[in-house]
Amino acid sequence: MKRLIISLMTIAVMASSTVLRADEGMWLLPLLEKFNGKTIAEMGCKLTPEQIYSINNTSLKDAIVQFGGGCTGEIISDEGLLVTNHHCGYASIQALSSVEHDYLTNGFWAMSREQELPAKGLSVTFVVKFVDVTAEFDAIANSGKSDKAKSKADQKLRDKYTKAEKKADPYVDCSFVSFYGGNQKFLIVTKTYKDVRLVGTPPSSIGKFGGDTDNWMWPRHTGDFSMFRVYADANNNPAEYSESNVPYKAKNHLKISLKGVEENDYTMIIGFPGRTNRYMTASELVERRDIDNAIRIEVRGVRQDVLMKDMLADQKIYIQYASKYAMSSNYWKNSIGMNETFFKLDVEGRRHETDMEFEKWANENPERAARYGNVVKTVDRVIADRRDARREGLYASEALGQIELFKLSGSAGNSTLEGFSVMLPKMESFYKDFSASTDRKVAKALLSLFRERVASASETELYKYISDNYGGDIDRFVDDVYDNTVFTDLETLEAAVNGLSEEQFSDLMAKDKGVIAGKMLVDALSNYRKGMSAGSEELAAAKKLYIAGLLEMKGDQPIYPDANSTMRMTYGKVLSYSPKDAVIYDYITTLDGVMQKEKPGDHEFTVPERLKELYRNKDFGQYAMEDGRMPVAFLSNNDITGGNSGSPVMNANGELIGLAFDGNWEAMSGDIIFEPQLQRCINVDIRYVLFIVEKYGNAKHLVDEMTIVK
């Protein structure tokens, strides 16, 4: 049988049966010259692909980092000053907050380098280069050798590349990343800095204005930004936190434009989009809608109701759970919106049409039929076979996996005294953000929900134990556990294990109700998750073949691969849109809208008095628009997803004009299928960012550090 050979020029796949628009796509930077150079020039970009991405010379990509592993940030001064979204820095801001120093509520501005706060566990990663290694790895995969021999050769090749890169620079890391369903592979060389410090953040009443209500919505009025600084050793290399470290000497930093935006202005975004699935078959989409999204909506909704009630009643609990709640609610609401748009835009039907088009093409030719003819049917069969296991596994992850005390005690109870002694100091951060009283309520709610939704729950050791010892009364079981465990707080735990022998420690763990319950929960969770992996290898192989077929079917048209947290560029323009009949959304919002949305007493729509004072006095400095209004956010049709949060929105000259922070409600199916008429990227205007820094935060010294273009 003839083997399909895929070159860079034939990497092409359609996310739908329609022709791609120029504003669609998350493009690989090393392929910009080949695929996108002419298009971006025609759209108005003043930079060449080499100025955007270069291995040998300083380029735009050197100012952009992966922030904390799940967001994007950009360097905006030659001394390592970094800006990203408020919600990207939220976990670090929360971790640094306390009742006495509530930076979430009050904000924070370092007036000197000495006041900048180390953000423990936070890192930023620069991309050094991409290297296409497809041919070498494909040669191994198609060598005809045994699986064991292939695996050995594969690892040898990885080691060869890694050794060479480490020899050139011992501070780099190497990863080998697949694209197009495994049909292309790149070596990506990166450098990670681990000393990152908080420089400034507005209060949540600005940085999170609108809360869950406005999340994923336009018009938007959120000042979603925070500032950090990257530190390095004396030689500008990565180093663990040390007082002797110095601000990172930036290889490149973004200039900032105060010109503002007009409709149809060229925009480009470089960032690290997390995950798209634009090659989904119809059966995969139905699984996402009816299992993944539906379970996430239900279970997270139950947990979030418990958390928010306690958070609003107690400031300490609010600080403890603010980041946990935000991470949960973001994709809870995303799932709601995605399912809604799946229905409104008939995404299932459109996906089904693509599947039929593929099968028709495959069966028009005997050779193609032999290779691709049954691929869609194979995907459909695997999805159907794993339905029950996936449903139960996701319920387990979303419910059992969110009971914090049980998970901690279940894992810790399996350790020796020596192992536990190593774990104990690391538990401080866990208990800082843990309330036993809140977790007790969560446990009651989620254990009950899991039993109601998963019939096999009664067969697990955990629920048999509840039935045998508590007559099936979950509330009584949970109360007994939390009343008779040493794991409710750090002080109790330390006091209980202090001075124990190995035998006494083992006896304590054997009798502790938290450990007993926790072990059973961890075992149940593990078993349900194992069930989810059934058929995964067969599905991956089928999807690789499916995407290879799509590449062949669509010929030489250059198309982007799915997002996978690697650096990408997307280009488009500032653009309004019409969400429904007779409604047109303008492309920009102003501070007027903040004041119009204010709801005294509502924590989501509280406006700080200082901001109202600046508004009344029209004290906007150099950041106002020509008509005197203060811009807040604007729209563009750049193609983004989660992971792009904090990405720089740049103009035709590569100057920073905003920060991407959200998508819009009407196109929540965007991770699956791009909607050119509806899909928009919501960006905080850089002028609003600097206005808040200078006028609200009185931190003009930070603005003075930047390179401003007027």
C-alpha positions as CSV (number, residue, x, y, z in Angstrom):
1,M,0.0,0.0,0.0
2,K,1.3,3.5,-0.9
3,R,2.3,5.4,2.3
4,L,1.0,9.0,2.6
5,I,3.9,11.5,2.7
6,I,3.0,14.8,4.2
7,S,5.3,17.8,3.6
8,L,5.0,21.2,5.1
9,M,3.3,22.5,2.0
10,T,0.6,19.9,2.1
11,I,-0.3,20.3,5.7
12,A,-3.9,21.4,5.2
13,V,-7.1,20.5,6.9
14,M,-10.5,22.1,7.0
15,A,-12.3,22.6,10.3
16,S,-15.6,22.8,8.3
17,S,-16.6,22.4,4.7
18,T,-16.3,26.2,4.2
19,V,-13.2,28.0,3.0
20,L,-11.1,29.5,5.8
21,R,-11.1,33.2,6.2
22,A,-7.9,35.2,6.8
23,D,-8.9,35.9,10.4
24,E,-9.2,32.2,11.3
25,G,-6.2,30.3,12.4
26,M,-3.7,29.7,15.2
27,W,-0.5,29.6,13.1
28,L,2.9,28.1,13.8
29,L,5.5,30.8,13.9
30,P,8.2,28.9,11.9
31,L,5.8,28.5,9.0
32,L,4.7,32.2,8.8
33,E,6.9,33.0,5.9
34,K,5.7,30.0,3.9
35,F,2.0,30.2,4.8
36,N,1.1,33.7,5.9
37,G,3.7,36.3,4.9
38,K,1.8,37.5,1.8
39,T,-1.6,37.6,3.6
40,I,-0.5,39.6,6.6
41,A,1.3,42.1,4.4
42,E,-1.9,42.5,2.4
43,M,-3.9,43.0,5.6
44,G,-1.5,45.9,6.6
45,C,1.2,44.3,8.8
46,K,4.4,46.3,8.6
47,L,6.6,43.6,10.0
48,T,8.1,40.7,8.1
49,P,7.8,37.1,9.3
50,E,11.5,37.3,10.2
51,Q,10.8,40.2,12.5
52,I,8.1,38.3,14.1
53,Y,9.9,35.0,14.5
54,S,13.6,34.5,14.1
55,I,16.1,31.9,15.4
56,N,19.2,33.9,14.7
57,N,18.0,37.5,15.4
58,T,16.0,39.3,18.0
59,S,12.3,39.1,17.1
60,L,8.9,39.8,18.4
61,K,8.5,36.3,19.9
62,D,11.4,37.1,22.4
63,A,9.1,39.5,24.3
64,I,6.3,37.0,24.8
65,V,6.2,34.3,27.5
66,Q,4.1,31.4,28.6
67,F,3.0,32.6,32.0
68,G,2.5,30.1,34.8
69,G,1.9,27.2,32.3
70,G,-1.6,28.2,31.4
71,C,-1.6,31.8,30.2
72,T,0.5,34.3,28.2
73,G,2.4,37.4,29.2
74,E,4.6,39.9,27.5
75,I,7.7,41.8,28.6
76,I,7.1,45.6,28.4
77,S,10.5,47.0,29.6
78,D,14.1,46.2,29.3
79,E,14.2,45.3,33.0
80,G,11.8,42.3,32.9
81,L,8.6,44.1,33.7
82,L,5.7,41.9,32.5
83,V,2.0,42.4,32.0
84,T,-0.7,39.7,31.8
85,N,-4.3,39.3,32.7
86,H,-5.6,39.8,36.3
87,H,-7.2,36.4,36.1
88,C,-3.8,34.9,35.1
89,G,-2.1,36.3,38.1
90,Y,-5.1,35.6,40.3
91,A,-3.7,32.5,42.0
92,S,-0.5,34.2,42.8
93,I,-2.3,37.3,44.1
94,Q,-4.5,35.1,46.2
95,A,-1.6,33.1,47.6
96,L,0.1,36.4,48.7
97,S,-3.1,37.7,50.3
98,S,-4.3,37.4,53.8
99,V,-7.0,39.1,55.9
100,E,-4.3,41.6,57.0
101,H,-3.0,42.1,53.4
102,D,-6.0,41.5,51.1
103,Y,-4.5,42.2,47.7
104,L,-7.5,40.7,46.0
105,T,-9.8,43.3,47.5
106,N,-7.5,46.2,47.8
107,G,-5.0,45.8,45.0
108,F,-1.2,46.2,45.3
109,W,1.4,48.4,43.9
110,A,5.2,48.1,44.5
111,M,6.7,51.6,44.8
112,S,10.2,50.2,44.6
113,R,12.0,47.0,43.6
114,E,12.3,46.1,47.3
115,Q,8.5,46.0,47.7
116,E,8.0,43.5,44.8
117,L,6.6,40.3,46.2
118,P,8.0,36.9,45.3
119,A,5.3,34.7,43.8
120,K,6.2,31.2,44.9
121,G,5.8,28.5,42.3
122,L,5.3,31.0,39.5
123,S,7.5,30.7,36.4
124,V,7.6,32.2,32.9
125,T,8.9,30.4,29.8
126,F,10.5,31.9,26.7
127,V,10.6,30.1,23.4
128,V,14.1,29.8,21.9
129,K,13.3,28.0,18.7
130,F,11.2,25.4,16.8
131,V,13.0,22.6,14.9
132,D,11.0,20.4,12.5
133,V,12.0,16.8,13.3
134,T,9.1,15.0,11.5
135,A,11.2,13.1,9.0
136,E,13.6,11.6,11.5
137,F,10.8,10.4,13.8
138,D,8.7,9.2,10.9
139,A,11.6,7.1,9.7
140,I,11.7,5.3,13.0
141,A,7.9,4.8,13.1
142,N,7.9,3.3,9.6
143,S,11.1,1.3,10.0
144,G,9.3,-2.0,10.3
145,K,11.2,-2.8,13.6
146,S,9.5,-4.2,16.7
147,D,7.7,-1.8,19.0
148,K,10.5,-2.2,21.6
149,A,13.2,-1.4,19.0
150,K,11.2,1.6,17.8
151,S,10.8,2.9,21.3
152,K,14.5,2.6,22.0
153,A,15.4,4.4,18.7
154,D,12.9,7.1,19.4
155,Q,14.4,7.8,22.9
156,K,17.9,7.8,21.4
157,L,16.9,10.4,18.9
158,R,15.3,12.6,21.7
159,D,18.5,12.2,23.8
160,K,20.7,13.3,20.9
161,Y,18.8,16.5,20.3
162,T,18.5,17.3,24.0
163,K,22.2,16.7,24.6
164,A,23.1,19.0,21.7
165,E,20.8,21.8,22.9
166,K,22.0,21.5,26.5
167,K,25.6,21.6,25.4
168,A,24.9,24.9,23.6
169,D,23.0,26.3,26.6
170,P,22.6,24.3,29.8
171,Y,19.6,26.4,30.9
172,V,17.3,25.3,28.1
173,D,14.6,22.6,28.1
174,C,13.6,20.5,25.2
175,S,10.2,19.1,24.4
176,F,9.0,17.1,21.3
177,V,5.5,18.1,20.4
178,S,3.2,16.5,17.8
179,F,0.9,18.5,15.6
180,Y,-1.9,17.5,13.1
181,G,-2.9,14.4,15.1
182,G,0.7,13.2,15.2
183,N,1.4,13.7,11.5
184,Q,4.1,16.4,12.2
185,K,6.6,16.8,15.1
186,F,8.7,19.7,16.3
187,L,11.5,20.0,18.8
188,I,10.7,23.1,20.9
189,V,13.5,24.6,22.8
190,T,12.6,26.8,25.8
191,K,14.1,28.7,28.7
192,T,12.1,29.0,32.0
193,Y,12.6,31.6,34.7
194,K,11.4,30.7,38.2
195,D,11.9,34.0,40.1
196,V,8.9,36.0,39.3
197,R,7.6,38.8,41.6
198,L,4.3,40.6,41.8
199,V,4.7,44.3,40.9
200,G,1.1,45.6,40.7
201,T,-2.5,44.6,40.5
202,P,-5.7,46.5,40.6
203,P,-8.4,45.5,43.1
204,S,-10.8,42.8,42.0
205,S,-13.4,45.4,41.7
206,I,-11.5,46.6,38.6
207,G,-9.5,43.5,37.5
208,K,-12.5,41.2,37.9
209,F,-15.3,43.7,37.4
210,G,-18.5,42.0,36.3
211,G,-17.5,38.6,37.8
212,D,-19.3,35.5,36.6
213,T,-22.2,37.5,35.3
214,D,-20.0,39.3,32.7
215,N,-17.6,36.4,32.0
216,W,-17.6,35.5,28.3
217,M,-19.9,38.5,27.6
218,W,-19.8,41.7,25.5
219,P,-20.0,44.5,26.2
220,R,-17.3,44.2,28.8
221,H,-15.8,46.6,31.2
222,T,-13.1,44.7,33.1
223,G,-9.6,46.0,33.7
224,D,-8.2,42.5,33.4
225,F,-4.5,43.0,34.0
226,S,-1.7,42.4,36.5
227,M,2.0,43.1,36.5
228,F,5.0,41.0,37.5
229,R,8.8,41.2,37.1
230,V,11.1,38.4,35.9
231,Y,14.3,38.1,37.9
232,A,17.6,36.3,36.9
233,D,21.0,35.6,38.3
234,A,23.9,37.9,37.8
235,N,24.5,36.4,34.3
236,N,20.9,36.9,33.3
237,N,20.2,33.1,33.5
238,P,17.3,31.4,35.2
239,A,17.7,30.9,39.0
240,E,15.6,30.0,42.0
241,Y,14.4,32.9,44.1
242,S,17.2,34.7,45.8
243,E,17.5,38.2,47.2
244,S,20.7,38.5,45.2
245,N,18.8,38.0,41.9
246,V,18.4,41.0,39.6
247,P,15.8,42.1,37.1
248,Y,15.9,40.1,33.9
249,K,17.7,42.0,31.1
250,A,15.2,41.6,28.3
251,K,16.3,40.4,24.9
252,N,13.3,42.3,23.5
253,H,10.3,44.1,25.0
254,L,7.1,45.4,23.4
255,K,6.7,49.1,22.7
256,I,3.3,50.5,23.8
257,S,1.1,52.5,21.5
258,L,-1.3,55.1,22.8
259,K,-2.8,55.8,19.4
260,G,-5.8,53.7,20.2
261,V,-7.9,51.6,17.8
262,E,-10.4,52.1,15.0
263,E,-12.7,49.6,13.4
264,N,-10.9,47.5,10.7
265,D,-7.4,48.3,12.2
266,Y,-5.0,45.3,11.7
267,T,-4.4,43.3,14.9
268,M,-2.2,40.3,15.6
269,I,-1.8,38.2,18.7
270,I,1.0,35.9,19.7
271,G,0.4,33.6,22.6
272,F,0.0,30.0,23.9
273,P,-3.5,28.8,23.1
274,G,-4.3,25.7,25.1
275,R,-6.6,23.3,23.3
276,T,-8.8,23.3,20.3
277,N,-10.6,20.3,18.7
278,R,-11.5,21.6,15.3
279,Y,-11.0,18.1,13.7
280,M,-13.7,16.5,15.9
281,T,-16.1,14.1,14.3
282,A,-19.8,14.4,15.0
283,S,-19.7,11.5,17.5
284,E,-16.9,13.2,19.4
285,L,-18.9,16.4,19.5
286,V,-21.9,14.7,20.9
287,E,-19.7,13.1,23.6
288,R,-18.3,16.6,24.5
289,R,-21.8,18.0,24.7
290,D,-23.8,15.3,26.4
291,I,-21.1,13.9,28.7
292,D,-18.1,16.2,29.3
293,N,-20.0,19.6,29.3
294,A,-23.2,18.3,30.9
295,I,-21.4,16.7,33.8
296,R,-19.1,19.8,34.3
297,I,-22.1,22.1,34.3
298,E,-24.1,20.0,36.9
299,V,-21.3,19.1,39.4
300,R,-19.4,22.4,39.3
301,G,-22.7,24.2,39.8
302,V,-23.4,22.3,43.0
303,R,-19.9,22.8,44.4
304,Q,-19.8,26.5,43.4
305,D,-23.0,27.2,45.2
306,V,-21.6,25.8,48.4
307,L,-18.3,27.7,48.0
308,M,-19.9,31.1,47.2
309,K,-22.3,31.0,50.1
310,D,-19.3,30.5,52.5
311,M,-17.1,33.0,50.7
312,L,-19.6,35.8,50.9
313,A,-20.1,35.1,54.6
314,D,-16.5,35.1,55.7
315,Q,-13.6,37.2,54.3
316,K,-11.0,34.6,55.2
317,I,-12.9,31.9,53.4
318,Y,-13.3,34.3,50.4
319,I,-9.6,34.7,50.1
320,Q,-8.9,30.9,50.6
321,Y,-11.3,29.9,47.9
322,A,-11.2,32.8,45.5
323,S,-8.8,31.2,43.0
324,K,-10.4,27.7,43.3
325,Y,-13.8,29.2,42.6
326,A,-12.5,31.2,39.7
327,M,-10.8,28.3,38.0
328,S,-13.9,26.1,38.4
329,S,-16.5,28.7,37.3
330,N,-14.6,29.8,34.2
331,Y,-15.1,26.5,32.3
332,W,-18.4,25.8,34.0
333,K,-19.8,28.9,32.3
334,N,-17.8,28.0,29.1
335,S,-19.5,24.6,29.0
336,I,-22.9,26.2,29.4
337,G,-22.2,28.6,26.5
338,M,-20.7,25.9,24.3
339,N,-23.7,23.6,24.6
340,E,-26.0,26.6,23.9
341,T,-24.1,27.5,20.7
342,F,-23.9,23.8,19.6
343,F,-27.7,23.9,19.5
344,K,-28.2,27.4,18.0
345,L,-25.6,27.0,15.3
346,D,-26.3,23.3,14.5
347,V,-22.7,22.4,15.0
348,E,-23.5,18.7,15.2
349,G,-25.2,18.8,11.8
350,R,-22.3,20.6,10.3
351,R,-19.8,18.2,11.7
352,H,-21.9,15.3,10.4
353,E,-21.7,16.9,6.9
354,T,-17.9,17.0,7.1
355,D,-17.8,13.4,8.1
356,M,-19.9,12.4,5.1
357,E,-17.8,14.5,2.8
358,F,-14.7,12.8,4.1
359,E,-16.2,9.3,3.6
360,K,-17.4,10.1,0.1
361,W,-13.9,11.4,-0.9
362,A,-12.3,8.3,0.7
363,N,-14.5,5.8,-1.1
364,E,-14.1,7.4,-4.6
365,N,-10.7,5.7,-4.9
366,P,-10.0,2.1,-4.0
367,E,-6.6,2.9,-2.5
368,R,-8.1,5.7,-0.4
369,A,-11.0,3.5,0.6
370,A,-8.6,0.8,1.9
371,R,-6.8,3.4,4.0
372,Y,-9.5,5.8,5.1
373,G,-12.8,4.2,4.3
374,N,-13.6,3.0,7.8
375,V,-11.9,5.7,9.9
376,V,-15.0,7.7,10.8
377,K,-16.8,4.4,11.7
378,T,-13.9,3.4,13.9
379,V,-14.0,6.7,15.8
380,D,-17.8,6.4,16.2
381,R,-17.4,2.8,17.5
382,V,-14.7,3.7,20.1
383,I,-16.8,6.7,21.3
384,A,-19.9,4.5,21.7
385,D,-18.0,1.7,23.5
386,R,-16.5,4.1,26.1
387,R,-19.6,6.1,26.8
388,D,-20.5,4.6,30.1
389,A,-16.9,4.5,31.4
390,R,-16.3,8.1,30.4
391,R,-19.5,9.2,32.0
392,E,-18.7,7.5,35.3
393,G,-15.1,8.7,35.2
394,L,-16.0,12.3,34.7
395,Y,-18.5,12.2,37.4
396,A,-15.8,10.8,39.7
397,S,-13.3,13.4,38.7
398,E,-15.7,16.3,39.1
399,A,-17.3,15.1,42.3
400,L,-15.1,12.7,44.3
401,G,-12.0,14.4,43.0
402,Q,-13.0,17.8,44.6
403,I,-13.3,16.6,48.2
404,E,-10.0,18.1,49.5
405,L,-9.6,16.5,52.9
406,F,-10.4,13.0,51.7
407,K,-7.8,13.3,48.9
408,L,-5.2,14.6,51.2
409,S,-5.8,12.1,54.0
410,G,-6.1,9.2,51.6
411,S,-2.7,9.9,50.0
412,A,-0.9,10.8,53.3
413,G,-2.3,7.8,55.1
414,N,-0.4,5.4,52.8
415,S,3.0,6.9,53.7
416,T,5.6,5.9,56.3
417,L,6.5,8.2,59.2
418,E,9.6,9.3,57.3
419,G,7.7,9.9,54.1
420,F,5.0,11.8,56.0
421,S,7.7,14.0,57.7
422,V,8.9,15.0,54.3
423,M,5.3,15.8,53.2
424,L,4.3,17.8,56.3
425,P,6.2,21.0,55.6
426,K,4.7,21.2,52.1
427,M,1.2,21.0,53.5
428,E,1.4,24.5,54.7
429,S,0.3,25.9,51.4
430,F,-2.6,23.4,51.3
431,Y,-4.0,24.4,54.7
432,K,-3.5,28.1,54.0
433,D,-6.3,27.8,51.4
434,F,-8.4,25.2,53.1
435,S,-11.5,25.5,55.3
436,A,-12.6,22.2,56.9
437,S,-16.1,23.6,57.5
438,T,-16.5,24.5,53.8
439,D,-15.0,21.2,52.6
440,R,-17.4,19.3,54.9
441,K,-20.3,20.9,53.1
442,V,-18.8,20.2,49.7
443,A,-18.2,16.5,50.7
444,K,-21.9,16.0,51.7
445,A,-23.1,17.6,48.5
446,L,-20.8,15.8,46.1
447,L,-20.9,12.4,47.7
448,S,-24.7,12.5,47.5
449,L,-24.7,13.7,43.9
450,F,-22.3,11.0,42.8
451,R,-24.4,8.3,44.4
452,E,-27.5,9.6,42.6
453,R,-25.9,9.8,39.2
454,V,-23.6,6.8,39.1
455,A,-25.4,3.4,39.6
456,S,-22.1,1.6,40.2
457,A,-21.3,3.8,43.1
458,S,-23.0,1.3,45.4
459,E,-20.5,-1.4,44.4
460,T,-17.5,0.6,45.5
461,E,-15.9,0.0,48.9
462,L,-16.5,3.6,49.9
463,Y,-20.3,3.5,49.5
464,K,-20.6,0.0,50.9
465,Y,-18.8,1.3,54.0
466,I,-21.3,4.2,54.2
467,S,-24.2,1.7,53.9
468,D,-22.9,-0.8,56.4
469,N,-21.7,1.7,59.1
470,Y,-24.1,4.6,58.7
471,G,-27.2,3.1,57.1
472,G,-26.4,4.9,53.9
473,D,-26.6,8.3,55.6
474,I,-24.0,10.4,53.8
475,D,-24.3,13.4,56.1
476,R,-23.8,11.3,59.2
477,F,-20.8,9.6,57.6
478,V,-19.2,12.9,56.6
479,D,-19.7,14.5,60.0
480,D,-18.1,11.5,61.7
481,V,-15.1,11.7,59.4
482,Y,-14.5,15.4,60.0
483,D,-15.1,15.1,63.7
484,N,-12.6,12.2,64.1
485,T,-9.6,13.1,61.9
486,V,-6.4,14.9,62.5
487,F,-6.4,16.3,59.0
488,T,-8.8,19.2,59.5
489,D,-6.0,21.8,60.1
490,L,-2.2,21.9,60.2
491,E,-1.9,22.6,63.9
492,T,-4.0,19.5,64.8
493,L,-2.1,17.4,62.4
494,E,1.4,18.5,63.6
495,A,0.4,18.0,67.2
496,A,-1.0,14.5,66.5
497,V,2.1,13.2,64.8
498,N,4.8,15.0,66.9
499,G,7.1,12.6,68.7
500,L,5.4,9.4,67.4
501,S,7.3,6.2,66.6
502,E,6.8,4.4,63.4
503,E,4.5,1.9,65.1
504,Q,2.5,4.7,66.8
505,F,2.2,6.6,63.5
506,S,0.9,3.5,61.7
507,D,-1.6,2.9,64.4
508,L,-2.8,6.6,64.3
509,M,-3.3,6.4,60.5
510,A,-5.1,3.0,60.7
511,K,-7.7,4.4,63.1
512,D,-8.1,8.0,61.7
513,K,-11.5,8.3,60.1
514,G,-10.2,10.7,57.5
515,V,-7.5,8.2,56.4
516,I,-10.0,5.3,56.3
517,A,-12.5,7.3,54.2
518,G,-9.8,8.9,52.1
519,K,-8.1,5.7,51.1
520,M,-11.5,4.3,49.9
521,L,-12.2,7.5,48.0
522,V,-8.8,7.6,46.3
523,D,-9.1,4.0,45.3
524,A,-12.6,4.6,43.8
525,L,-11.4,7.7,42.0
526,S,-8.4,5.8,40.6
527,N,-10.5,2.9,39.3
528,Y,-13.0,5.2,37.6
529,R,-10.3,7.1,35.9
530,K,-8.6,3.9,34.7
531,G,-11.9,3.0,33.0
532,M,-11.8,6.2,31.0
533,S,-8.6,5.2,29.3
534,A,-10.2,2.1,27.6
535,G,-9.9,2.5,23.8
536,S,-7.7,5.6,24.0
537,E,-4.9,4.1,21.8
538,E,-7.3,2.9,19.2
539,L,-9.0,6.3,19.1
540,A,-5.6,8.1,18.8
541,A,-4.5,5.9,15.9
542,A,-7.9,6.4,14.2
543,K,-7.8,10.2,14.7
544,K,-4.2,10.4,13.3
545,L,-5.4,8.6,10.2
546,Y,-8.5,10.7,9.9
547,I,-6.4,13.9,10.1
548,A,-3.9,12.5,7.6
549,G,-6.8,11.9,5.3
550,L,-8.1,15.4,5.7
551,L,-4.6,16.7,4.9
552,E,-4.5,14.7,1.7
553,M,-8.1,15.6,0.8
554,K,-7.5,19.4,1.0
555,G,-4.3,19.4,-0.9
556,D,-1.8,22.3,-0.7
557,Q,-4.0,24.8,1.2
558,P,-1.9,25.9,4.2
559,I,-3.9,25.4,7.4
560,Y,-3.1,25.5,11.1
561,P,-2.9,22.6,13.5
562,D,-5.1,22.4,16.6
563,A,-3.9,24.4,19.6
564,N,-1.8,22.5,22.1
565,S,-0.2,25.1,24.3
566,T,2.5,25.9,21.9
567,M,3.3,29.4,20.7
568,R,1.0,30.6,17.9
569,M,0.1,33.8,16.0
570,T,-3.3,34.9,14.9
571,Y,-4.1,37.9,12.8
572,G,-7.3,39.8,12.1
573,K,-8.8,43.3,12.7
574,V,-10.7,45.4,15.1
575,L,-14.3,44.6,14.4
576,S,-17.9,45.0,15.8
577,Y,-20.5,42.3,15.3
578,S,-24.2,41.6,15.3
579,P,-25.2,38.9,17.8
580,K,-28.8,38.7,16.7
581,D,-31.4,40.4,14.5
582,A,-31.5,44.2,14.8
583,V,-28.7,44.2,17.4
584,I,-25.2,45.6,16.6
585,Y,-22.4,45.6,19.2
586,D,-19.9,48.4,18.9
587,Y,-16.2,47.4,18.9
588,I,-15.2,49.5,22.0
589,T,-16.4,50.2,25.6
590,T,-15.6,53.1,27.9
591,L,-15.5,54.0,31.5
592,D,-19.0,55.3,31.1
593,G,-20.2,51.7,31.0
594,V,-18.5,50.9,34.2
595,M,-20.4,53.6,36.0
596,Q,-23.7,52.5,34.3
597,K,-23.2,48.9,35.5
598,E,-22.5,49.8,39.1
599,K,-24.7,48.0,41.6
600,P,-24.0,49.1,45.2
601,G,-23.8,46.0,47.5
602,D,-23.2,43.6,44.6
603,H,-19.7,42.2,44.9
604,E,-19.5,41.7,41.1
605,F,-20.4,45.3,40.2
606,T,-18.8,47.4,42.9
607,V,-16.9,50.5,41.7
608,P,-14.1,51.8,43.9
609,E,-14.6,55.4,45.1
610,R,-11.2,56.4,43.8
611,L,-12.2,55.3,40.2
612,K,-15.5,57.2,40.5
613,E,-13.6,60.3,41.6
614,L,-11.2,60.1,38.6
615,Y,-14.3,59.6,36.3
616,R,-16.1,62.6,37.8
617,N,-13.0,64.8,37.3
618,K,-12.3,63.4,33.8
619,D,-8.8,62.9,35.1
620,F,-7.7,60.5,32.4
621,G,-4.3,62.1,31.6
622,Q,-2.8,61.1,28.2
623,Y,-5.0,58.0,27.9
624,A,-8.4,59.4,26.9
625,M,-9.8,59.1,23.4
626,E,-10.1,62.2,21.2
627,D,-13.7,62.7,22.3
628,G,-12.6,62.8,25.9
629,R,-13.9,59.4,27.0
630,M,-11.8,56.7,28.7
631,P,-11.5,53.5,26.7
632,V,-11.8,50.2,28.6
633,A,-12.0,47.2,26.2
634,F,-12.3,46.5,22.5
635,L,-13.1,43.7,20.1
636,S,-11.1,42.0,17.4
637,N,-11.8,38.9,15.3
638,N,-8.5,37.2,16.2
639,D,-8.8,33.4,16.7
640,I,-8.0,32.6,20.3
641,T,-8.8,30.1,23.1
642,G,-7.9,29.4,26.7
643,G,-4.1,29.9,27.2
644,N,-4.3,33.1,25.1
645,S,-5.3,34.9,28.2
646,G,-2.9,37.8,28.7
647,S,-1.6,37.6,25.1
648,P,-0.5,40.9,23.6
649,V,-2.8,42.4,21.0
650,M,-0.5,44.3,18.7
651,N,-1.0,46.7,15.8
652,A,0.6,46.6,12.4
653,N,3.9,47.8,13.8
654,G,4.1,45.2,16.5
655,E,3.2,47.7,19.2
656,L,1.1,46.7,22.2
657,I,-2.5,48.0,22.1
658,G,-4.3,45.6,24.4
659,L,-4.4,42.3,26.3
660,A,-6.6,39.5,25.1
661,F,-8.7,38.1,27.9
662,D,-11.9,36.5,26.8
663,G,-14.1,35.2,24.0
664,N,-17.7,36.1,23.4
665,W,-20.9,34.2,24.4
666,E,-22.4,33.9,20.9
667,A,-19.4,31.9,19.6
668,M,-18.7,29.6,22.6
669,S,-18.4,26.6,20.2
670,G,-15.2,28.3,18.8
671,D,-12.9,25.6,20.2
672,I,-14.7,23.2,17.9
673,I,-15.6,25.3,14.9
674,F,-14.7,28.9,14.0
675,E,-17.6,31.2,13.5
676,P,-16.4,34.1,11.3
677,Q,-19.5,36.3,11.6
678,L,-19.7,35.9,15.4
679,Q,-16.4,34.9,16.9
680,R,-14.7,37.8,18.7
681,C,-11.7,38.3,21.0
682,I,-12.3,40.6,23.9
683,N,-9.3,42.7,24.8
684,V,-8.6,45.2,27.6
685,D,-7.3,48.5,26.0
686,I,-3.7,49.2,27.0
687,R,-4.7,52.8,27.6
688,Y,-7.0,51.7,30.4
689,V,-4.3,49.5,31.8
690,L,-1.9,52.5,32.0
691,F,-4.6,54.8,33.3
692,I,-5.2,52.5,36.2
693,V,-1.5,52.1,36.9
694,E,-0.7,55.8,36.8
695,K,-3.9,57.5,37.9
696,Y,-5.5,54.9,40.2
697,G,-2.5,53.1,41.5
698,N,-0.2,56.2,41.6
699,A,2.5,54.0,40.1
700,K,3.7,56.3,37.3
701,H,7.2,55.0,37.8
702,L,6.1,51.8,36.1
703,V,4.8,53.7,33.1
704,D,8.1,55.7,33.0
705,E,9.9,52.3,32.7
706,M,8.0,51.4,29.5
707,T,8.7,52.5,25.9
708,I,5.6,54.6,25.0
709,V,4.7,55.5,21.4
710,K,2.2,58.3,21.1
